[in-house]
Amino acid sequence: MSDVQKMGLLAGWGNFPLAVACALKRQGYAVYCLGIRDHADPALAEICDEFHLVGIAKLGAHLRYFRRRGVRQATMAGKIFKAHMLFAHGGWLRHLPDWRCCRTFYPHFLTRTQDRKDDTLMLTLIDAYAEDGIHFQPPTDFAPELLVKAGPLSGRTPTAAQLKDIHFGWRLAKELGRVDVGQTVVVKGLAAIAVEAIEGTDACILRAGQLCPQGGFTVVKVAKPQQDMRFDVPTIGLRTLQTLVAAGGQVLAVEAGRTIIVDEDEALRFARQHRLTVVAMDVAQWAADQQAA
């Protein structure tokens, strides 16, 4: 297999890693997948050349696995449940971090001289891989078809009131992303109902449903202004829309070209069946709408 390009895949939860693995195989890569234990789908074993489950805090094991297989480029996909990792009983130590993990993340978890924001932790991880000669690339470089295109995705366009809420939520979500807190804001009638933090988008939407039992609210999910496309790219799918319906929401607005949609056909079929408005906007469109308002 020496004449075949090797690609490492660091896989978290959800169908996104499956889609990336399939795209890599279509392009002729030999895919060596490290699945994060309690997160990654075992079905990856049927797609990848190799699939190995590993603990999230076993950084030394991650690096050895890829090095021994001659992997020099990698990509990552899938969600990591950060709240469970950091704040479940026993905290991060219950994952039994190895020496390399302790050494790398010492300032973040032990001395706490560095913060534990998503970007901070992920860039620290990427730098650790780079020290061992393994460089991460954006997963969308290999599966650009997963990025949503601008327009009404579910066939329904927002009403004037919903569009105002989208613009309002967009500004809030961008500011939320700028300080690396979250990507999602839920609004109704130009009032913020819920903002995403460590709990994730689905939990944020469900909380909005509890706070606004009359429903009909708008969810806005955008990329950070400083978004690094190698990790934590905004992602939606069938589960997002199922959560929206369960919570009583009506509109989902995302950022075109910087949001991933998985299981697109199934997700948008569900959206049409439940008369949801799902729209993707780009920055230029948003700016033009703002000027016209």
Buried (B, 14 or more C-beta within 10 A) or exposed (E): EEEEBBBBBBBBBBBBBBBBBBBBBEEEBBBBBBBBEEBBBEEBBEBBBBBBBBBBBBBBBBBBBBBEBEBBBBBBBBBBBBEBBEEEEEEBEEBEBBEBBBEBBBBBBEEEEBEBEBBBBBBBBBEBBEEBEBBBBBBBEBBEEBBBEBEEBBEBEBEEBBBBBBBBBBBBBBEBBEEBBBBBBBBBEEEBBBBBBBBBBBBBBBBBBEEBEEBBBBBBBBBBEEBBBBBBBBBBBBBBBBBBBEBBBBBBBBBBBBBBBBBBEEBBBBBEEEEBBBBBBBBEBBEEBEEEE
